[in-house]
Amino acid sequence: MIITKKILVFFAFLFFISALGAGYSEDRQSKTLLLDGIKYFKNGIYNQAILNFRNIILDPELSSEKPDAYFWIAKSYMALKKFKDADRNLEYFILNYPNHPYYSEAIYQKGRLLYLENDYENSIQVLKGFISQFSGSPFVSNAYYWVGEDLYSLGHIDESLKMFKKITGSYPNSYKVEAARYKISLVTLKKREQELLKLLRWSHEESLKTIEEFQRRERTYEQALTAYQRKLASFQQAGYQQSIEELKKQLSQKEAEIVNLKKSIEEKANSIKTLEDQLKGSEKGKVTITQSKLNALEKEKTQLQNLSKLLSAEKEALKIKETILKWLELNKEKGQ
């Protein structure tokens, strides 16, 4: 009986030693996979790192390193820009391991991941919450930087500049100092560019206003010029009409004068013919003509010659006025 108990105790001891060795072996395997995965991650071999972390997550016997595996696999997916996979694993870690040493960094990585997904407003909320809750974390300066990037992407240039200056002023030894200085320079140039664009836009608007005003005035001048031309045409037509009426009146008067002149010439011619007949008769001894009658005859001839010259002049004047009248009538028709 005593021998039997001793045998049972011996087998129990062997089983304990075997189980302890198996557990130690599993822990060692899990730790090796994790450390190798982290080494791959730091060397930029992200796909191999993901394989190591996934082996830990999928193996139910390697439970001790699962929280670390979820955290690191999320960072590996972020490095490969596989944001959906990263978000899924990071959310699982945050929800299930709030007491883990990596928890505060996981919150920071969540804020950075939201920025990478272009969800800037939610990224700002998460990162500001991180800064408030974990003010002693070494990632606080990084969080300020990504808040600045979020604000810059949203177009809040002045606010983003404050975040970058916060890093250079309060965290001079931060990993993000050089990046923050670069962003400060970039934001300063951006502000100058915006001011220049605003100035150019204002100048362009003023130029357009000036052009529009010039065009408006030009249209006004054109309308005024057209109206003036119409008035001038009407005045010219009225002037032509007045000139035509005056010329017609003058022509009528001249025609009457010519008729009178013709009548006078005919009368003088008849008178001269009578005197000439008398002169011929005297030469034949039939009629006696005194010297006074001869003088009168010469005077009548001279008057007749003068009247003939005057008649010729009046006819020439009449032709000229008729030519002017025709020209005025023609221009009047063209003006209409």
C-alpha positions as CSV (number, residue, x, y, z in Angstrom):
1,M,0.0,0.0,0.0
2,I,2.8,2.4,0.9
3,I,4.6,1.4,-2.3
4,T,1.5,2.2,-4.3
5,K,1.2,5.7,-2.8
6,K,4.8,6.4,-3.5
7,I,4.3,5.4,-7.2
8,L,1.3,7.7,-7.5
9,V,3.2,10.6,-6.0
10,F,6.1,10.0,-8.4
11,F,3.8,10.0,-11.5
12,A,2.1,13.1,-10.3
13,F,5.5,14.8,-10.0
14,L,6.4,13.7,-13.5
15,F,3.1,15.1,-14.9
16,F,3.7,18.4,-13.1
17,I,7.2,18.7,-14.4
18,S,6.0,17.8,-17.9
19,A,3.2,20.4,-17.8
20,L,5.5,23.0,-16.4
21,G,7.9,22.3,-19.2
22,A,5.2,22.5,-21.9
23,G,4.0,25.8,-20.5
24,Y,7.4,27.2,-20.4
25,S,8.0,26.0,-24.0
26,E,4.8,27.8,-25.1
27,D,5.6,31.0,-23.4
28,R,9.1,30.9,-24.8
29,Q,7.7,30.3,-28.3
30,S,5.1,33.2,-27.9
31,K,7.8,35.6,-26.7
32,T,10.1,34.6,-29.5
33,L,7.4,35.3,-32.1
34,L,6.6,38.6,-30.5
35,L,10.2,39.8,-30.3
36,D,11.0,38.7,-33.8
37,G,7.8,40.4,-35.0
38,I,8.8,43.7,-33.3
39,K,12.3,43.4,-34.8
40,Y,10.8,42.9,-38.3
41,F,8.6,45.9,-37.7
42,K,11.5,48.2,-36.7
43,N,13.5,47.1,-39.7
44,G,10.6,47.9,-42.0
45,I,9.8,44.2,-42.9
46,Y,6.1,44.8,-42.1
47,N,4.6,41.8,-43.9
48,Q,6.8,39.3,-42.0
49,A,6.0,41.2,-38.8
50,I,2.3,40.7,-39.5
51,L,2.8,37.0,-40.0
52,N,4.5,36.7,-36.6
53,F,1.8,38.7,-34.8
54,R,-1.0,36.8,-36.6
55,N,0.4,33.5,-35.5
56,I,0.3,34.6,-31.9
57,I,-3.3,35.9,-32.3
58,L,-4.6,32.7,-34.0
59,D,-2.9,30.2,-31.7
60,P,-5.1,29.7,-28.6
61,E,-2.1,28.3,-26.7
62,L,-0.2,31.6,-27.1
63,S,-2.5,33.8,-25.1
64,S,0.0,35.7,-23.0
65,E,1.3,37.8,-25.8
66,K,-2.0,38.4,-27.6
67,P,-2.5,42.0,-26.4
68,D,1.0,43.0,-27.6
69,A,0.3,41.2,-30.9
70,Y,-2.9,43.1,-31.5
71,F,-1.1,46.4,-30.8
72,W,1.9,45.7,-33.0
73,I,-0.1,44.2,-35.9
74,A,-2.2,47.4,-35.9
75,K,0.9,49.5,-36.3
76,S,2.2,47.2,-39.0
77,Y,-1.0,47.6,-41.0
78,M,-0.7,51.4,-40.5
79,A,2.8,51.3,-41.9
80,L,1.5,49.4,-45.0
81,K,-1.4,52.0,-45.3
82,K,-3.9,49.2,-44.8
83,F,-6.0,51.4,-42.6
84,K,-9.2,49.2,-42.3
85,D,-7.1,46.3,-41.0
86,A,-5.2,48.7,-38.7
87,D,-8.4,50.2,-37.4
88,R,-10.0,46.8,-36.7
89,N,-7.1,45.5,-34.6
90,L,-6.4,48.8,-32.8
91,E,-10.1,49.1,-31.8
92,Y,-10.0,45.6,-30.4
93,F,-6.9,46.3,-28.4
94,I,-8.4,49.6,-27.0
95,L,-11.7,48.0,-26.0
96,N,-10.2,44.8,-24.4
97,Y,-7.0,45.9,-22.8
98,P,-7.5,49.3,-21.1
99,N,-4.9,48.5,-18.4
100,H,-2.1,47.5,-20.8
101,P,1.1,49.6,-20.9
102,Y,0.5,50.3,-24.5
103,Y,-3.0,51.7,-24.0
104,S,-2.1,55.4,-23.9
105,E,0.0,55.0,-27.1
106,A,-2.9,53.1,-28.7
107,I,-5.1,56.2,-28.1
108,Y,-2.5,58.4,-29.7
109,Q,-2.2,55.9,-32.7
110,K,-6.0,56.0,-33.1
111,G,-5.9,59.8,-33.5
112,R,-3.0,59.5,-36.0
113,L,-4.9,56.8,-37.9
114,L,-8.0,59.0,-38.2
115,Y,-5.8,61.7,-39.7
116,L,-4.4,59.2,-42.2
117,E,-8.0,58.3,-43.1
118,N,-8.7,62.0,-43.7
119,D,-11.2,62.1,-40.8
120,Y,-9.6,65.3,-39.5
121,E,-12.3,66.5,-37.1
122,N,-12.5,63.2,-35.2
123,S,-8.7,63.0,-35.2
124,I,-8.6,66.3,-33.4
125,Q,-11.0,65.2,-30.8
126,V,-9.2,61.9,-30.1
127,L,-5.7,63.6,-30.0
128,K,-6.9,66.4,-27.7
129,G,-8.5,63.8,-25.4
130,F,-5.2,62.0,-25.4
131,I,-3.3,65.2,-24.5
132,S,-5.7,65.9,-21.7
133,Q,-5.8,62.4,-20.3
134,F,-2.1,61.5,-20.7
135,S,-0.3,64.8,-20.4
136,G,2.9,63.0,-19.2
137,S,3.1,60.7,-22.2
138,P,6.2,61.0,-24.5
139,F,3.7,61.2,-27.4
140,V,2.1,64.4,-26.3
141,S,4.3,66.6,-28.6
142,N,3.5,64.2,-31.5
143,A,-0.2,64.6,-30.7
144,Y,0.2,68.4,-31.0
145,Y,1.9,67.9,-34.3
146,W,-1.0,65.8,-35.8
147,V,-3.6,68.2,-34.4
148,G,-1.7,70.9,-36.3
149,E,-1.8,68.7,-39.5
150,D,-5.5,68.2,-39.0
151,L,-6.2,71.9,-38.7
152,Y,-4.0,72.7,-41.7
153,S,-5.9,70.1,-43.8
154,L,-9.2,71.7,-42.7
155,G,-7.9,75.1,-43.8
156,H,-7.5,76.6,-40.3
157,I,-4.1,78.0,-41.1
158,D,-3.7,80.3,-38.1
159,E,-4.7,77.6,-35.6
160,S,-2.4,75.0,-37.1
161,L,0.5,77.5,-36.8
162,K,-0.2,77.8,-33.1
163,M,0.1,74.0,-32.7
164,F,3.4,73.8,-34.6
165,K,4.8,76.7,-32.6
166,K,3.7,74.9,-29.4
167,I,6.0,72.1,-30.3
168,T,9.1,74.2,-31.0
169,G,8.4,76.4,-27.9
170,S,7.4,73.8,-25.3
171,Y,9.0,70.6,-26.6
172,P,12.4,71.6,-28.1
173,N,13.7,68.0,-27.8
174,S,10.7,66.4,-29.4
175,Y,11.0,64.0,-32.3
176,K,8.7,66.3,-34.2
177,V,10.6,69.6,-33.8
178,E,12.2,69.6,-37.2
179,A,8.9,68.6,-38.9
180,A,7.1,71.4,-36.9
181,R,9.7,74.0,-38.0
182,Y,9.2,73.0,-41.6
183,K,5.4,73.2,-41.3
184,I,5.8,76.7,-39.7
185,S,7.7,77.8,-42.8
186,L,5.2,76.2,-45.0
187,V,2.2,77.8,-43.2
188,T,3.9,81.2,-43.3
189,L,4.3,80.9,-47.0
190,K,0.7,79.7,-47.3
191,K,-0.5,82.8,-45.4
192,R,1.5,85.0,-47.7
193,E,0.1,83.2,-50.7
194,Q,-3.5,83.7,-49.4
195,E,-2.8,87.4,-48.8
196,L,-1.4,87.7,-52.3
197,L,-4.3,85.9,-53.8
198,K,-6.7,88.1,-51.8
199,L,-4.9,91.2,-53.1
200,L,-4.9,89.8,-56.7
201,R,-8.6,88.9,-56.3
202,W,-9.4,92.4,-55.1
203,S,-7.3,93.9,-57.9
204,H,-9.0,91.7,-60.4
205,E,-12.4,92.7,-59.1
206,E,-11.5,96.4,-59.2
207,S,-10.2,96.0,-62.7
208,L,-13.5,94.3,-63.7
209,K,-15.4,97.2,-62.1
210,T,-13.3,99.7,-64.0
211,I,-13.8,97.9,-67.3
212,E,-17.6,97.6,-66.6
213,E,-17.7,101.3,-65.8
214,F,-15.7,102.2,-68.9
215,Q,-18.0,100.0,-71.0
216,R,-21.1,101.6,-69.5
217,R,-19.7,105.1,-70.2
218,E,-18.7,104.0,-73.7
219,R,-22.3,102.8,-74.3
220,T,-23.6,106.1,-72.9
221,Y,-21.3,108.0,-75.2
222,E,-22.3,105.9,-78.2
223,Q,-26.0,106.5,-77.5
224,A,-25.3,110.2,-77.1
225,L,-23.3,110.3,-80.3
226,T,-26.1,108.5,-82.2
227,A,-28.7,110.9,-80.8
228,Y,-26.4,113.8,-81.8
229,Q,-25.9,112.4,-85.3
230,R,-29.7,112.1,-85.6
231,K,-30.2,115.6,-84.5
232,L,-27.4,116.8,-86.8
233,A,-29.0,115.0,-89.7
234,S,-32.4,116.6,-88.9
235,F,-30.7,120.0,-88.6
236,Q,-28.9,119.4,-91.8
237,Q,-32.1,118.3,-93.5
238,A,-33.9,121.4,-92.1
239,G,-31.0,123.5,-93.2
240,Y,-31.1,122.0,-96.7
241,Q,-34.8,122.5,-96.8
242,Q,-34.4,126.2,-95.8
243,S,-31.7,126.7,-98.4
244,I,-33.8,125.0,-101.0
245,E,-36.8,127.2,-100.2
246,E,-34.6,130.3,-100.3
247,L,-33.1,129.3,-103.6
248,K,-36.5,128.6,-105.1
249,K,-37.7,132.0,-104.0
250,Q,-34.6,133.6,-105.5
251,L,-35.0,131.7,-108.7
252,S,-38.6,132.8,-109.0
253,Q,-37.5,136.4,-108.5
254,K,-34.8,136.1,-111.0
255,E,-37.1,134.4,-113.5
256,A,-39.5,137.3,-113.1
257,E,-36.7,139.8,-113.5
258,I,-35.6,138.0,-116.7
259,V,-39.1,138.2,-118.1
260,N,-39.2,141.9,-117.4
261,L,-35.8,142.3,-118.9
262,K,-36.9,140.5,-122.0
263,K,-40.0,142.7,-122.2
264,S,-37.8,145.8,-121.8
265,I,-35.4,144.6,-124.5
266,E,-38.3,143.9,-126.8
267,E,-39.7,147.4,-126.2
268,K,-36.3,149.0,-126.7
269,A,-35.7,146.9,-129.8
270,N,-39.0,148.0,-131.2
271,S,-38.1,151.6,-130.4
272,I,-34.7,151.3,-132.0
273,K,-36.3,149.7,-135.1
274,T,-38.7,152.6,-135.4
275,L,-35.8,155.1,-135.1
276,E,-33.8,153.1,-137.7
277,D,-36.7,153.1,-140.0
278,Q,-37.0,156.8,-139.6
279,L,-33.3,157.2,-140.2
280,K,-33.6,155.2,-143.4
281,G,-36.5,157.3,-144.5
282,S,-34.5,160.5,-143.9
283,E,-31.8,159.3,-146.0
284,K,-34.2,159.0,-148.8
285,G,-35.5,162.5,-148.2
286,K,-38.8,161.4,-146.9
287,V,-38.4,162.1,-143.1
288,T,-36.3,164.8,-141.5
289,I,-34.4,163.6,-138.3
290,T,-33.0,166.1,-135.9
291,Q,-29.7,165.7,-134.0
292,S,-31.6,165.2,-130.8
293,K,-33.4,162.2,-132.2
294,L,-30.1,160.8,-133.3
295,N,-28.7,161.2,-129.8
296,A,-31.8,159.5,-128.4
297,L,-31.3,156.6,-130.9
298,E,-27.7,156.1,-129.8
299,K,-28.8,156.2,-126.1
300,E,-31.5,153.6,-126.8
301,K,-28.9,151.4,-128.5
302,T,-26.6,151.7,-125.5
303,Q,-29.4,150.8,-123.1
304,L,-30.3,147.9,-125.3
305,Q,-26.8,146.5,-125.3
306,N,-26.6,147.0,-121.5
307,L,-29.9,145.2,-121.1
308,S,-28.6,142.3,-123.2
309,K,-25.5,142.0,-121.1
310,L,-27.7,142.0,-118.0
311,L,-29.9,139.4,-119.4
312,S,-27.0,137.1,-120.1
313,A,-25.7,137.6,-116.6
314,E,-29.1,136.8,-115.1
315,K,-29.3,133.6,-117.2
316,E,-25.9,132.5,-116.0
317,A,-26.9,133.2,-112.4
318,L,-30.1,131.2,-113.0
319,K,-28.1,128.2,-114.3
320,I,-25.8,128.3,-111.3
321,K,-28.7,128.4,-108.8
322,E,-30.5,125.6,-110.6
323,T,-27.3,123.5,-110.3
324,I,-27.1,124.2,-106.5
325,L,-30.8,123.4,-106.2
326,K,-30.4,120.0,-107.8
327,W,-27.4,119.2,-105.5
328,L,-29.4,120.1,-102.4
329,E,-32.3,118.0,-103.5
330,L,-30.0,115.0,-104.1
331,N,-28.4,115.3,-100.7
332,K,-31.7,115.7,-99.0
333,E,-32.8,112.3,-100.5
334,K,-29.6,110.7,-99.4
335,G,-30.0,112.0,-95.9
336,Q,-33.4,110.4,-95.6
